[in-house]
């Protein structure tokens, strides 16, 4: 399947530096054994230490994939290989975090590898992976956060969780402990699907409904910048990172078709108004 991979990361309107790191490899840049590799890591802990944690995570993942380590992995082996990779990354970041000026640093990590017509993911923390299929947007990953635990327990609504004072308290991260539990999964892909990864700087600023509206109205070239712009317009309180993979060209044609329909609708409206004015005369 044809893939269009894009990614952007910005500091936002409040923070003075960016602790997010991203990776988006597709097309000729794809590592051996996969058609695309997407990663979002949102670092935390101490001055500049979060930036170190997220950068280490992304670099280690990229090195592992580009070395050809996944080139011969079968579909049955792939999911477990991703789990092992993030557990190894956790040890790398945890060891680096023993330095005095980096003690306690960590990072989220959401990794998606597209292999043929399947999406494989490995995930720790509260960054997210979404899948837009047709007109339905679904969150693929589960947040490892205090507020999400409260949502699952029925104590908070999704909307309350998005603005709760404890929304930044995560319950699992890369590098904080010697070992980490990694969520993994796989799902089939179809032509026209859109895969989107983001740091919580996006979904803490705009709702899933607003994210959906932007995804529906953007071409694949503009999705990342349009989503970040929406987060900044809503306050931009955090670093915001977005990485996408569009399957096929349907996303571009849908956005173009919607623009055409909007133009036709406006023209039809103005024609009706003009006819009404003429009748009044």
Buried (B, 14 or more C-beta within 10 A) or exposed (E): EEBBBBBBBBBBBEBEEBBBBBBBBBEEEBBEBBBBBBBBBBBBBBEBBBBBBBBBBBBBBBEBBBEEBBEEBEEEEBBEBBBBBBBEBBBBBBEBBEEEEBEEBBBBBBBBBBBEEBBBBBBBBBBBBBBBBEEEBEBBBEBBBBBBBBBEEEEBEEEEBBEBEEBBEBEBBBBBEEEBEBBBBBBEBEEBBBBBBBBBBBBBBBBBEBBBBBBBBBBBBBBBBBBBBBBBEBEBBBBBBBBBBBBBBBBBEBBEEEEEEEEEEEEEEEEEEEEEEEEEE
